[in-house]
Amino acid sequence: MQGCFIRRRLSYTQRSSFLDVPPQTYSRSNSVAPLSLRRNSYRGQKRNMANRYDDLERQFGISAYASPHEGFAAVVKARYSDFVVHEVDLNGNIARLESLETPVRSDESAETNASVSDRKRKLSDGTDLSKFMRGKEALDPSMLIPNSTSDNACSNISGTGALEMHETHWDSCKQDLTNLIGENSAQELVSFLRQDAIGDANNVDKFYILPAISDKEIRRSIHLLIKTPVFSSLARADNADGRIRVWRKRFESDMPPDSHSGGRSGGRNKNNSGNIDNRSRNRATWPKNRPDYLRFVLYKENVDTTTAAKDVVRMARLSKSGINYAGMKDKRGVTTQFCSVYRVEKEQLLAANKEITNSSGGGNTTQNGSNIIRLGNFAYSTEEVRLGALAGNRFDVVLRNIDIGKDSEESLRSRKQQVQQKLEAAGKAFKAHGFINYFGMQRFGKYHDTHLVGIAIMKGDFEGAIDIIMGEKPDEYPRIAEARRQWAKRFESIDVSTDENSAREAEMKCARAIQNSLGRFMNCENSIVSSLSRKPRDYKHAFCSIAKNMRSMFLHAYQSYLWNLVASHRIELEGSTEIRVGDLVLIEDKPSHEGGGGTSGLKGKTVKIVEEKDLKDSSYTITDVVLPLAGHKIMYPGGSSGDFFDELLKKDGIRKSDFARIGAVDKEIALCGDYRKLICKPEDVSFDIKMYKDPLQPLLQTDLMKVKNIDVAAITLCSSAEQGRQNCIVQQDNQDDNDDMIFGMSIGFSLPPSSYATIALRELTKRPTSSEYQSKLELRGKCERNLDLVRT
């Protein structure tokens, strides 16, 4: 789903009060399709909105519906917090943030009577350690040996000998540590060191890791204390991932070679990028009886998975490859997913839970929105989270200002009953019939041209593919638009067919001239220009310089384009409820742990063409029907669907053998093909019908809101979980509230991987998914009043 905020006709004050983003970023910049893809005229025909099709979607095959119910108008994703996604793993577990742990501050853990502002880092004899940290001069550990004759000073008992220390001396050491790290940690560290002092050889831990300490001066004080004679006779200290490790002295030889007890290099092994290498660092020091992986739930708001993972890596000081996750989650929403790291203590990850902005979560703010990341549900495991290892996603979506097309002047009681009936019918039909499993418009890129690049590559026309990628686009920054215009005119005065040398020289010169004008996130364009500045006119090489995932994206867009068109053809010709002779059905789909290919690919999948015998035996249902994603290893359906595949390929000038040729040209993007269910039946469908007054108030309680006991202030008229409509709320009629009350709906459902929630909502509402349509809707009053229903 394209997650953007939509311009509504609210006042500036209303917008700045309720939105999750600043007012100046409130309006959505709608993508303008090429002229050939814009809406056609309706020739004066008045269209029924319940059967309205978006003309742009129709050109990409998104034109049919699976269920007969009437739709309704509603605003989708007015706030990013209206779109909540919970990942579901292969065992059916839903990723939910159920608890929230925060970093333990050293001043919170130390149980002292002094206030935080007055607390001094002192030894038990009164020596103030902090005074040794105010200058830049080198610190001498001997300075920590006070002149006091106090019998309780830990640093004054060096002559006693560690193995002969009296109990009171250990108490003194514990008191010194307590002032720095708190009573619990001090007790544990003293007990850890006493095991060596009493000759206990049964212990196996080589070092003790102190809690995370944010105060730099306290960390330095601890290192200085460990250098005092008593502690240094038993222990050494270094840093790892921002936390202090206190080693038993007898394991000093096992400390990393670059260890530094003063805390500078911290004993960290780093990879080539300068980040910590978790695997090499922890291989020898991780407790033998502890599983290798720390699994946790990543909760994020208004930030994509890649960026969130990088932020956690930065805050917890992990290696870039340290966080594994099963799937990517979009930025515009509130999402939770399972992650894992290799041999990392949970305390290290808690740095990501520091409160920076927006403490409420769920977009529950009257100020500007912000990116939020929280980690929780920590558990050690023998299995890491692997990419693609998920059963699907659980979606909870808010639909605002629902308009069923009835007269708004009716009584509130009448309106409530009509809305309730319409939404209940839509929800039940959605649950029973499912939806056509279309690829959403996101698949075809911002400018709806990725499939055209795929067609050019299928034909071997690399120059044509480059021209489409580098071609002029609407609504770009002037600097970028000018760079594209220069590129389009690079051969303006050259006859390319007769003067190849001049063409090469002109292209090289143009590529170098515009190289710094392209945006830094324009990865494809930057790769192309960089390649052609060195090897002009070598368009195949330029295309292959694009990252593998991006090259594959263009071809997958064409596969998706074909699939959508054939799916609509199949539904419109044969219906959405019955299986037909010639259909392809999936008879085996092994999960990844049984040798299957997971969420994509042909591995573990077996199909067959339906015959008359299968119809008589009722062997299969419509939910078993699949259509292929075109490739050189798939089976095509029979009947009209198979014929339509051939017709589409012929129209685009492509042969089936071309799919095999692609793999020979570029092995990284070979197109073997795949199979995709024609009808997707959402699972665990539930919905609540709500009534509220604030156009943008929160209507969903996110995990973070639940953890912090923040409720949603909206009236629930009816819930699908209730037994019978007699349990639904029916308030007394209040004519004064008619103009103020707004109807909404929160609907939840689970989808398998690669199925689109936007397409599911399209089926529910019978409305297009395009941003152009959504941008015309209103958050209060008649939802679709700005739409022009009559075109000439």
CORGIHU-V995159 format. One record per residue. N is the residue number from 1. RES is the residue in one small letter. D_LAST is the distance of its C-alpha to the last C-alpha in Angstrom with 2 decimals. Layout:
N/RES/D_LAST
N/RES/D_LAST
This chain:
1/m/31.17
2/q/29.95
3/g/32.05
4/c/30.67
5/f/30.42
6/i/27.06
7/r/26.32
8/r/26.38
9/r/26.30
10/l/30.05
11/s/32.50
12/y/34.38
13/t/37.47
14/q/35.88
15/r/34.60
16/s/38.01
17/s/39.83
18/f/38.29
19/l/36.78
20/d/38.69
21/v/37.82
22/p/38.31
23/p/35.56
24/q/34.96
25/t/34.05
26/y/31.88
27/s/28.39
28/r/27.10
29/s/26.31
30/n/23.31
31/s/23.51
32/v/20.78
33/a/20.29
34/p/20.60
35/l/17.58
36/s/18.14
37/l/17.91
38/r/14.86
39/r/11.95
40/n/9.85
41/s/6.11
42/y/6.03
43/r/4.68
44/g/4.63
45/q/7.88
46/k/9.84
47/r/12.14
48/n/15.85
49/m/17.03
50/a/20.35
51/n/18.92
52/r/16.49
53/y/17.09
54/d/16.76
55/d/15.37
56/l/18.10
57/e/20.72
58/r/19.79
59/q/20.60
60/f/23.96
61/g/24.59
62/i/24.04
63/s/22.13
64/a/24.64
65/y/26.64
66/a/30.28
67/s/30.58
68/p/29.04
69/h/29.09
70/e/26.22
71/g/25.18
72/f/24.82
73/a/23.45
74/a/26.08
75/v/26.78
76/v/28.67
77/k/31.30
78/a/30.93
79/r/34.55
80/y/36.28
81/s/38.78
82/d/36.19
83/f/36.68
84/v/40.29
85/v/41.62
86/h/45.15
87/e/46.44
88/v/48.27
89/d/51.20
90/l/52.56
91/n/54.88
92/g/52.13
93/n/53.11
94/i/50.35
95/a/50.65
96/r/51.06
97/l/52.68
98/e/55.39
99/s/57.81
100/l/57.82
101/e/60.83
102/t/61.26
103/p/63.71
104/v/67.20
105/r/68.25
106/s/71.89
107/d/72.47
108/e/71.10
109/s/73.28
110/a/76.49
111/e/78.26
112/t/80.02
113/n/80.77
114/a/79.69
115/s/76.20
116/v/73.81
117/s/74.19
118/d/78.00
119/r/78.48
120/k/80.59
121/r/80.91
122/k/84.66
123/l/87.28
124/s/89.50
125/d/92.21
126/g/89.99
127/t/89.06
128/d/85.58
129/l/83.71
130/s/80.94
131/k/83.34
132/f/83.66
133/m/79.93
134/r/79.51
135/g/80.82
136/k/79.79
137/e/83.29
138/a/84.02
139/l/84.92
140/d/88.29
141/p/88.53
142/s/92.08
143/m/90.78
144/l/89.61
145/i/93.20
146/p/94.23
147/n/97.74
148/s/97.77
149/t/100.43
150/s/98.20
151/d/99.03
152/n/95.44
153/a/93.79
154/c/92.22
155/s/92.54
156/n/96.18
157/i/97.42
158/s/97.21
159/g/100.90
160/t/100.77
161/g/99.03
162/a/95.90
163/l/97.70
164/e/100.17
165/m/97.78
166/h/98.69
167/e/96.18
168/t/96.02
169/h/95.00
170/w/92.05
171/d/91.13
172/s/91.22
173/c/88.90
174/k/86.54
175/q/86.53
176/d/85.66
177/l/82.74
178/t/81.62
179/n/81.21
180/l/78.77
181/i/76.89
182/g/77.61
183/e/80.17
184/n/78.54
185/s/77.86
186/a/81.28
187/q/83.02
188/e/81.23
189/l/82.07
190/v/85.72
191/s/86.03
192/f/84.49
193/l/87.06
194/r/90.00
195/q/89.60
196/d/90.80
197/a/93.45
198/i/95.03
199/g/94.75
200/d/92.14
201/a/91.22
202/n/88.96
203/n/85.94
204/v/83.37
205/d/80.88
206/k/81.44
207/f/79.59
208/y/78.17
209/i/74.68
210/l/74.41
211/p/71.31
212/a/68.65
213/i/69.86
214/s/67.47
215/d/70.28
216/k/71.51
217/e/74.86
218/i/75.62
219/r/74.92
220/r/77.34
221/s/79.88
222/i/79.84
223/h/80.44
224/l/83.33
225/l/84.80
226/i/84.75
227/k/86.81
228/t/89.61
229/p/92.78
230/v/92.46
231/f/88.85
232/s/89.23
233/s/92.12
234/l/89.74
235/a/86.21
236/r/83.90
237/a/80.32
238/d/77.21
239/n/73.45
240/a/70.74
241/d/67.08
242/g/67.97
243/r/70.53
244/i/74.30
245/r/76.27
246/v/79.98
247/w/81.85
248/r/85.25
249/k/87.56
250/r/88.79
251/f/85.30
252/e/85.07
253/s/85.11
254/d/81.88
255/m/79.96
256/p/77.37
257/p/79.09
258/d/76.91
259/s/77.61
260/h/78.35
261/s/79.89
262/g/78.77
263/g/75.15
264/r/73.83
265/s/72.83
266/g/72.95
267/g/74.15
268/r/70.66
269/n/70.02
270/k/66.90
271/n/64.66
272/n/63.57
273/s/60.75
274/g/63.24
275/n/62.15
276/i/64.55
277/d/65.14
278/n/65.45
279/r/66.85
280/s/69.63
281/r/70.50
282/n/70.91
283/r/72.27
284/a/75.88
285/t/75.56
286/w/73.23
287/p/75.19
288/k/76.10
289/n/75.33
290/r/71.81
291/p/68.71
292/d/67.11
293/y/63.58
294/l/62.32
295/r/59.17
296/f/56.99
297/v/53.58
298/l/51.29
299/y/49.05
300/k/46.45
301/e/43.65
302/n/40.95
303/v/42.68
304/d/42.41
305/t/45.38
306/t/46.49
307/t/46.68
308/a/48.38
309/a/50.95
310/k/51.71
311/d/52.21
312/v/54.63
313/v/56.45
314/r/56.85
315/m/58.00
316/a/60.30
317/r/61.44
318/l/60.76
319/s/60.22
320/k/56.65
321/s/57.00
322/g/58.57
323/i/55.65
324/n/54.35
325/y/51.27
326/a/49.62
327/g/45.95
328/m/43.58
329/k/41.77
330/d/38.76
331/k/39.11
332/r/36.54
333/g/38.45
334/v/41.90
335/t/43.71
336/t/47.21
337/q/48.76
338/f/52.20
339/c/53.99
340/s/57.52
341/v/59.90
342/y/63.13
343/r/66.35
344/v/65.13
345/e/66.47
346/k/63.94
347/e/65.33
348/q/64.11
349/l/60.50
350/l/60.66
351/a/60.18
352/a/56.45
353/n/56.66
354/k/57.55
355/e/55.53
356/i/53.69
357/t/50.64
358/n/48.76
359/s/51.58
360/s/49.53
361/g/47.21
362/g/44.04
363/g/42.14
364/n/44.17
365/t/44.39
366/t/43.37
367/q/43.78
368/n/42.16
369/g/41.90
370/s/44.17
371/n/45.09
372/i/47.67
373/i/49.96
374/r/52.61
375/l/55.00
376/g/56.89
377/n/58.37
378/f/60.83
379/a/62.93
380/y/64.98
381/s/64.24
382/t/65.48
383/e/61.93
384/e/59.38
385/v/55.64
386/r/54.15
387/l/50.68
388/g/48.73
389/a/51.26
390/l/48.92
391/a/47.79
392/g/44.44
393/n/43.07
394/r/42.85
395/f/39.63
396/d/39.32
397/v/35.86
398/v/34.68
399/l/31.35
400/r/30.76
401/n/29.08
402/i/28.32
403/d/25.71
404/i/25.89
405/g/23.33
406/k/26.07
407/d/26.80
408/s/28.45
409/e/30.64
410/e/32.73
411/s/36.22
412/l/36.94
413/r/38.97
414/s/36.18
415/r/33.66
416/k/36.24
417/q/36.88
418/q/33.26
419/v/32.57
420/q/35.83
421/q/35.13
422/k/31.68
423/l/32.99
424/e/36.18
425/a/34.37
426/a/32.13
427/g/35.22
428/k/37.26
429/a/34.65
430/f/34.24
431/k/38.02
432/a/38.49
433/h/35.81
434/g/35.34
435/f/32.36
436/i/31.43
437/n/33.30
438/y/30.54
439/f/31.20
440/g/29.10
441/m/26.87
442/q/29.94
443/r/31.48
444/f/29.21
445/g/29.92
446/k/28.22
447/y/26.32
448/h/25.77
449/d/27.94
450/t/31.31
451/h/30.87
452/l/30.26
453/v/33.62
454/g/35.12
455/i/34.01
456/a/35.58
457/i/38.79
458/m/38.96
459/k/38.98
460/g/41.62
461/d/39.37
462/f/40.58
463/e/39.52
464/g/35.92
465/a/36.14
466/i/37.56
467/d/34.84
468/i/32.14
469/i/34.17
470/m/34.96
471/g/31.58
472/e/29.60
473/k/27.77
474/p/25.34
475/d/26.71
476/e/30.37
477/y/33.26
478/p/33.79
479/r/37.12
480/i/35.75
481/a/32.76
482/e/35.30
483/a/37.51
484/r/34.76
485/r/34.04
486/q/37.77
487/w/37.92
488/a/35.14
489/k/37.10
490/r/40.56
491/f/41.08
492/e/39.48
493/s/42.63
494/i/44.18
495/d/44.18
496/v/44.25
497/s/45.28
498/t/48.48
499/d/49.39
500/e/49.41
501/n/51.87
502/s/49.76
503/a/46.71
504/r/48.76
505/e/50.08
506/a/46.67
507/e/45.19
508/m/48.21
509/k/48.05
510/c/44.34
511/a/44.81
512/r/47.69
513/a/45.86
514/i/42.87
515/q/44.88
516/n/45.33
517/s/41.76
518/l/40.18
519/g/40.03
520/r/42.94
521/f/40.76
522/m/39.06
523/n/41.62
524/c/40.14
525/e/39.53
526/n/42.96
527/s/44.70
528/i/43.09
529/v/43.93
530/s/47.42
531/s/48.07
532/l/46.82
533/s/48.83
534/r/51.88
535/k/50.88
536/p/48.24
537/r/46.31
538/d/47.52
539/y/44.15
540/k/45.59
541/h/48.03
542/a/45.33
543/f/43.23
544/c/46.37
545/s/47.16
546/i/44.25
547/a/45.52
548/k/45.83
549/n/43.51
550/m/40.72
551/r/41.31
552/s/41.21
553/m/37.96
554/f/36.08
555/l/37.52
556/h/37.01
557/a/33.31
558/y/33.09
559/q/35.14
560/s/32.82
561/y/29.72
562/l/31.43
563/w/32.62
564/n/29.23
565/l/27.73
566/v/30.81
567/a/30.89
568/s/27.41
569/h/28.45
570/r/31.66
571/i/30.20
572/e/27.44
573/l/30.04
574/e/33.17
575/g/32.24
576/s/33.30
577/t/36.56
578/e/38.66
579/i/40.47
580/r/40.41
581/v/42.81
582/g/42.04
583/d/40.87
584/l/42.66
585/v/44.54
586/l/46.37
587/i/49.98
588/e/51.52
589/d/50.37
590/k/53.39
591/p/53.19
592/s/54.23
593/h/57.71
594/e/58.34
595/g/57.36
596/g/53.60
597/g/51.17
598/g/49.81
599/t/46.08
600/s/45.25
601/g/46.82
602/l/48.36
603/k/51.80
604/g/52.94
605/k/50.02
606/t/50.54
607/v/47.98
608/k/48.23
609/i/46.09
610/v/45.96
611/e/47.92
612/e/48.41
613/k/51.52
614/d/49.64
615/l/47.33
616/k/50.37
617/d/52.14
618/s/49.11
619/s/50.10
620/y/46.77
621/t/43.68
622/i/40.07
623/t/41.09
624/d/43.42
625/v/40.75
626/v/40.04
627/l/38.01
628/p/39.51
629/l/38.56
630/a/39.20
631/g/42.63
632/h/45.79
633/k/47.73
634/i/45.35
635/m/45.06
636/y/41.76
637/p/40.80
638/g/41.30
639/g/39.08
640/s/35.34
641/s/35.08
642/g/37.70
643/d/36.08
644/f/32.72
645/f/34.58
646/d/36.03
647/e/32.71
648/l/31.14
649/l/34.26
650/k/34.37
651/k/30.77
652/d/31.75
653/g/35.00
654/i/37.24
655/r/40.26
656/k/41.79
657/s/44.90
658/d/43.04
659/f/43.16
660/a/46.96
661/r/46.97
662/i/45.27
663/g/48.33
664/a/50.65
665/v/48.87
666/d/48.56
667/k/50.58
668/e/49.17
669/i/45.71
670/a/46.74
671/l/44.18
672/c/46.17
673/g/43.24
674/d/43.07
675/y/41.89
676/r/39.41
677/k/39.09
678/l/36.00
679/i/36.03
680/c/37.27
681/k/38.95
682/p/39.33
683/e/42.82
684/d/44.23
685/v/40.99
686/s/41.51
687/f/39.41
688/d/39.97
689/i/37.75
690/k/38.24
691/m/37.82
692/y/38.11
693/k/37.50
694/d/37.24
695/p/33.74
696/l/35.38
697/q/38.82
698/p/40.25
699/l/39.64
700/l/41.50
701/q/45.15
702/t/45.71
703/d/49.04
704/l/50.16
705/m/49.41
706/k/51.46
707/v/54.33
708/k/54.37
709/n/53.96
710/i/50.73
711/d/48.93
712/v/45.29
713/a/44.79
714/a/42.30
715/i/42.81
716/t/42.55
717/l/41.46
718/c/42.02
719/s/43.03
720/s/42.88
721/a/46.53
722/e/47.60
723/q/49.20
724/g/47.45
725/r/45.04
726/q/47.97
727/n/48.57
728/c/45.21
729/i/45.29
730/v/44.21
731/q/44.86
732/q/45.58
733/d/42.71
734/n/42.37
735/q/39.83
736/d/40.24
737/d/38.92
738/n/35.61
739/d/33.64
740/d/35.56
741/m/35.75
742/i/33.31
743/f/33.24
744/g/33.58
745/m/34.81
746/s/37.08
747/i/37.17
748/g/39.74
749/f/40.00
750/s/41.80
751/l/40.30
752/p/42.15
753/p/41.98
754/s/38.85
755/s/36.62
756/y/33.77
757/a/33.59
758/t/29.90
759/i/29.27
760/a/31.53
761/l/29.61
762/r/26.33
763/e/28.05
764/l/29.36
765/t/26.20
766/k/23.64
767/r/21.57
768/p/20.84
769/t/23.59
770/s/21.81
771/s/22.82
772/e/19.25
773/y/18.61
774/q/22.09
775/s/21.82
776/k/19.30
777/l/21.72
778/e/24.31
779/l/28.03
780/r/28.58
781/g/26.86
782/k/23.55
783/c/23.04
784/e/19.25
785/r/18.49
786/n/16.81
787/l/14.17
788/d/10.55
789/l/10.13
790/v/6.76
791/r/3.79
792/t/0.00
